[in-house]
Amino acid sequence: MEKIHRNTEDLPLLVLASSSPRRQQLIHLLGLPVEIETSDVEEKVEAEWTPAHAVEQLARMKASAVVEQRGARQVQGLVIGADTVVALEDQILGKPTDDTDALRMLRMLQGRAHDVYTGIACMDMVTGTVLVRHRRTRVWMRQRTDEQLLSYIATGEPRDKAGAYGIQGVGSTMIDRIDGCYFNVVGLSVSLLSEMLESFGIETP
């Protein structure tokens, strides 16, 4: 993609289209002005979608929804959408519907390697330019007993997490090792987003 040369004064605002507290924390690591705005996009994954396609599509949908919401309220800005899924042999695991579903997911993941995909979509409200990419991180989870899994589920941490665990919280005790970007597993690859922002002429520290 051809770079769009623009000073940060011309594009003073990033808008993160996410209600995730983790993504909100991570985007502030860029040291750039940012606002948060959420939408009611249904995180529905079609059966034929691959994990990479799923996160890119959902990230684009989230960003597009916020662009529409902003409309005439804002003529300048870059809207950023993101989505994360866990994939076990290409079977997509989203957020658990309840504690029983969380236990099902964790039983599948324990003692095995799986992949975490996060898609990022950047939409320029001035030019209409859209850039969508994703990153994959491989994660190995330790073998755990049902008692240990139920104890973890009782903390409430799995409820809003893809794959029913949070690597940045108590769930870290279940992780043996990872190969790739840690922040990608948390929900937003800061390095990938930084690369994407450079395509819009936005330099990060």
C-alpha positions in Angstrom: 0.0 0.0 0.0 1.3 3.5 -0.9 2.0 5.5 2.2 -0.2 8.4 3.1 2.0 11.2 4.3 0.4 13.1 7.0 1.5 14.8 10.2 -0.1 13.7 13.5 -1.4 17.3 13.7 -3.5 16.5 10.7 -4.7 13.3 12.2 -5.0 14.1 15.9 -7.2 11.2 17.0 -7.2 7.5 17.0 -10.5 5.8 17.8 -10.4 2.3 19.2 -13.6 0.4 18.3 -13.4 -2.0 21.3 -14.9 -2.4 24.7 -12.1 -4.7 25.8 -10.2 -3.2 28.8 -7.1 -5.1 27.7 -7.1 -3.5 24.2 -7.7 -0.1 25.7 -4.6 -0.5 27.9 -2.5 -1.8 25.1 -3.3 0.9 22.6 -2.2 3.6 25.1 1.3 2.1 24.9 1.6 3.8 21.5 1.7 7.2 23.2 -0.8 8.7 20.8 -4.1 10.4 21.5 -6.9 7.9 21.5 -10.7 7.8 22.2 -12.8 4.7 22.8 -16.1 4.0 21.1 -17.9 0.7 21.0 -20.6 -0.7 18.7 -23.0 -3.6 18.9 -21.4 -5.7 16.1 -22.4 -9.4 16.5 -19.2 -11.5 16.7 -20.6 -14.2 14.4 -18.2 -16.5 12.7 -19.4 -18.1 9.5 -18.7 -21.9 9.2 -16.5 -21.5 6.1 -14.2 -18.8 7.5 -10.7 -19.7 8.4 -9.4 -18.2 11.7 -7.3 -15.6 9.9 -10.3 -14.6 7.7 -12.6 -14.5 10.7 -10.5 -12.1 12.8 -9.9 -9.8 9.8 -13.6 -9.7 8.9 -14.8 -9.0 12.4 -12.1 -6.4 13.0 -13.3 -4.6 9.8 -16.9 -4.9 10.8 -16.2 -3.3 14.2 -14.2 -0.4 12.7 -16.8 0.2 10.0 -19.7 0.3 12.6 -17.9 3.0 14.6 -17.1 5.0 11.4 -20.9 5.0 10.6 -21.7 6.0 14.2 -19.3 8.9 14.1 -20.5 10.1 10.8 -20.6 13.9 10.6 -19.5 14.2 14.2 -15.9 13.7 13.1 -14.3 14.4 9.7 -10.8 13.4 10.7 -9.6 10.3 12.5 -8.4 6.8 12.2 -10.8 4.1 13.5 -9.2 0.9 14.7 -11.1 -2.4 15.1 -9.7 -5.6 16.5 -10.8 -9.2 17.1 -9.2 -12.3 18.6 -10.0 -16.0 18.3 -8.4 -19.1 19.6 -8.0 -21.9 17.0 -7.3 -25.6 17.7 -6.5 -27.3 14.5 -8.5 -24.6 12.7 -11.5 -25.1 14.9 -12.4 -21.6 16.1 -13.0 -21.0 19.8 -14.6 -17.7 20.6 -15.8 -16.5 24.0 -17.5 -19.1 26.2 -21.3 -18.8 26.5 -21.2 -20.0 30.1 -19.1 -21.8 32.6 -19.9 -25.2 31.1 -18.7 -24.0 27.7 -15.6 -22.6 29.3 -14.8 -26.0 30.8 -15.4 -27.6 27.4 -12.9 -25.3 25.8 -10.2 -25.6 28.5 -10.5 -29.4 28.3 -9.8 -29.2 24.6 -6.8 -26.9 25.0 -5.0 -28.4 27.9 -1.8 -30.3 27.2 -1.8 -29.2 23.6 -0.6 -26.4 21.3 -3.1 -24.0 19.8 -3.0 -20.8 17.8 -4.3 -17.3 18.8 -5.2 -15.0 15.9 -5.8 -11.3 16.3 -7.0 -9.2 13.3 -6.7 -5.4 13.1 -8.5 -3.1 10.8 -7.6 0.6 10.3 -10.1 2.9 8.6 -9.2 6.5 7.6 -12.3 8.7 7.9 -10.8 11.3 5.6 -9.7 9.2 2.6 -11.7 6.0 3.1 -8.5 4.0 3.0 -8.8 0.7 4.8 -5.9 -1.6 5.9 -6.6 -5.0 7.4 -4.0 -7.5 8.7 -3.7 -10.2 11.3 -1.0 -11.9 13.4 -0.8 -15.5 14.8 0.8 -16.7 18.0 1.3 -20.3 19.0 0.5 -21.2 22.6 1.2 -24.4 24.5 -1.1 -25.0 27.5 -0.1 -27.3 30.5 -2.1 -30.4 31.4 -4.6 -29.6 34.1 -7.1 -31.6 36.1 -10.8 -30.8 36.0 -10.6 -29.6 39.6 -7.9 -27.1 38.6 -9.9 -26.0 35.5 -13.1 -25.5 37.6 -11.1 -23.5 40.2 -9.9 -21.2 37.4 -13.4 -20.9 35.9 -14.7 -19.9 39.4 -12.5 -16.8 39.3 -14.7 -15.4 36.5 -11.7 -14.6 34.3 -12.6 -16.9 31.3 -16.0 -15.3 30.7 -15.1 -12.6 28.2 -11.9 -14.3 26.8 -11.5 -16.1 23.5 -10.7 -19.7 24.3 -11.8 -19.2 27.9 -8.5 -18.0 29.4 -6.6 -14.8 29.9 -2.8 -15.1 29.5 -2.3 -11.8 31.3 -4.1 -12.9 34.4 -4.6 -16.0 36.5 -4.7 -18.0 33.3 -1.0 -17.4 32.9 -0.4 -20.3 35.3 -1.7 -22.7 32.7 0.6 -21.6 29.9 3.7 -23.6 29.3 5.2 -21.3 26.5 4.4 -19.3 23.5 5.9 -18.7 20.1 5.2 -15.2 18.7 3.8 -11.9 20.0 2.6 -12.0 23.6 0.4 -8.9 23.2 -1.3 -10.6 20.3 -2.6 -13.2 22.7 -3.8 -10.5 25.1 -5.8 -9.0 22.3 -3.8 -6.5 20.3 -0.4 -6.8 18.7 1.1 -3.4 19.4 4.0 -4.0 17.0 1.6 -4.9 14.2 -0.6 -1.9 14.8 2.5 0.3 14.9 3.5 -1.0 11.4 0.0 -0.4 10.1 -0.1 3.2 11.5 3.1 3.9 9.6 1.2 3.2 6.4 -1.0 6.2 7.3 2.0 8.4 8.0 1.6 8.1 11.7 4.9 7.4 13.5 5.0 5.9 17.0 7.8 6.5 19.5 
